[in-house]
Amino acid sequence: MKQALIAIDIQESFRLRPYWDDRELPSFLRTTQGLVDACAARGIPILQVFHLSETDDPADPFSPSAGLARTLAGLSIQPTETFHKTVHSALYARDAQGGTLQDWLVRNGIEEVIICGIRTEQCCETTARHASDAGFQVRYALDATLTFAMQSPSSGRRYTPQEIKAHTELVLAGRFAKVLPAAQALAG
């Protein structure tokens, strides 16, 4: 089965968000780098996606003029293709010529995608669901995703990154994706 790695929103922009917490960062970077390197060694296309806001306000870390839509320090990616998006699903991201990531996958005969990136429960999970609904097989490399603590607006309960990841695994596994460690994400 022909695979591609989709590296979602692994960008410096997040460091300027008030919820940024780098306690999980060393493990995320190590695991993600291992996955990227394994894909590169096997000739699996690496598709890097950056999130951009629709505003050009330099105070917004996701604004193009902020200059932070670049690979998170500590990670080295040599992408096959780079895409930019303004919505949650990476399949809608566009390359420099205006083509979507989904079109790229179809045009290149990709049957299965491997998902990694930031944030576990947002753009990564949304992309996994969208890819599954679009007919792709999905491998979700849970330990190669990063998220941050969140607080419920209704109950006030605070959820840890580990609890959020456990919930993502619960809702994706067996329905939208194979949820597994990055070390097991490559086919074969």
RATA-V432187 format. One record per residue. N is the residue number from 1. OMEGA is omega in whole degrees, 0 to 359 (* if undefined). Layout:
# RATA-V432187
n,omega
N,OMEGA
N,OMEGA
This chain:
# RATA-V432187
n,omega
1,182
2,184
3,168
4,175
5,174
6,179
7,192
8,169
9,178
10,192
11,182
12,181
13,185
14,181
15,181
16,176
17,183
18,181
19,183
20,179
21,186
22,179
23,181
24,188
25,182
26,179
27,178
28,181
29,180
30,181
31,181
32,178
33,177
34,179
35,178
36,181
37,179
38,178
39,180
40,181
41,181
42,179
43,178
44,180
45,178
46,183
47,183
48,182
49,176
50,177
51,176
52,173
53,182
54,177
55,177
56,180
57,183
58,177
59,178
60,184
61,178
62,178
63,177
64,183
65,177
66,178
67,183
68,176
69,178
70,185
71,177
72,179
73,181
74,180
75,179
76,179
77,172
78,187
79,172
80,179
81,178
82,181
83,176
84,181
85,176
86,179
87,185
88,184
89,178
90,180
91,177
92,181
93,184
94,176
95,184
96,179
97,179
98,178
99,180
100,176
101,179
102,178
103,179
104,180
105,181
106,182
107,182
108,174
109,180
110,179
111,184
112,177
113,174
114,183
115,170
116,175
117,183
118,351
119,184
120,190
121,182
122,186
123,179
124,180
125,179
126,179
127,179
128,179
129,181
130,180
131,178
132,180
133,180
134,175
135,178
136,167
137,184
138,170
139,184
140,182
141,189
142,181
143,174
144,171
145,182
146,174
147,187
148,179
149,179
150,178
151,178
152,180
153,182
154,184
155,184
156,180
157,178
158,180
159,179
160,175
161,180
162,178
163,179
164,178
165,178
166,178
167,178
168,177
169,180
170,186
171,180
172,189
173,177
174,180
175,185
176,187
177,164
178,179
179,185
180,177
181,180
182,182
183,180
184,187
185,182
186,180
187,174
188,*
